[in-house]
Amino acid sequence: MLFPEPEIVEIAPGAVLLRGAAERVAAELLNQIQLVISASPLRTVMTPMGKPMSVQMTNCGDVGWISDRTGYKYEEFDPLTSVRWPEIPAVFQTFATEVAARAGFEDFAPDACLINRYAAGSKMGLHQDRDEQDFSQPIVSVSLGLPIRFNFGGVQRSDTTTKVALQHGDVVVFGGISRLCFHGVGTLRRGEHPLTGAYRFNLTFRRAC
């Protein structure tokens, strides 16, 4: 499957925004998200400090990312259903591999996809994706639905952040020297999107194992 050539904007060395790269396949991605949710429902998870995260989440893939009082980690089984996470849909795999290649990361084959659903007031503070085993593999992050502000910093939490407006269909890919950069999103404002209603969905593809 070949996807339209997107506008590519550099955020930092090793980090790029592919503007609108997912727009033409968004309806199919959202349909597959709902199928994943039907098997492994969205849930609110707790941080190790005992605070609930403001986004709801689920996973698909060989492993899924979870958070609880014992820490952040990947697990083969969904703790909510006690069965394995749903497989990553084929369109997810194909799309993630292709956009990663367009960003300069060839042969990316994710084995985990975290699905976050943002409602009005939800946000994600600055954090590093460092629970994976191989940091040579990039992160592919897909935005669907309502717009939000993306904050991309450096390898120290105190580093200056670059702020980027993310729209429906935008994809951020970061790896190489930017792989462990702190990143997050601002607070989602109220709104209505024709495909996602009052929500924003984010797909985060990773090579966890």
BELRAZI-V417834 format. One line per field, one symbol per residue. phi: phi as a letter, one per 20 degrees, with the letter a starting at -180 (. if undefined). burial: b if it has 24 or more other ideal C-beta (glycine too) atoms within 12 Angstrom, else e. A space follows every 50 residues. Layout:
phi=???
burial=???
//
This chain:
phi=.ddgfefdcfeagnccddfmfeffdgffffffgfffffecffbeddfgen dffeedbbbbpfcceccbfepeadcfdffedmcfffffggffffffffff ffeodfmfcfdbcedddddgnfbcfgbdeceeecffefddcddcoffbee dcddedgeffdedceedgnfcdcbalfegdffbacfffefabdfdcmecc dcddebded
burial=eebeebeebebbebbbbbbbbbbebbeebbebbbebbebbebbebeeeee eebbbbbbbbbbbbbbbeeeebbbbeebbeeeeebbbbbebbbbbbbbbb bbbebeebbbbbbbbbbbbeebbbebbbbebbeebebbbbbbbbbbbbbb bbbbeeeeeebbebebbbbbbbbbbeebbbbbbbbbebeeeebebbeebb bbbbbbbbe
//
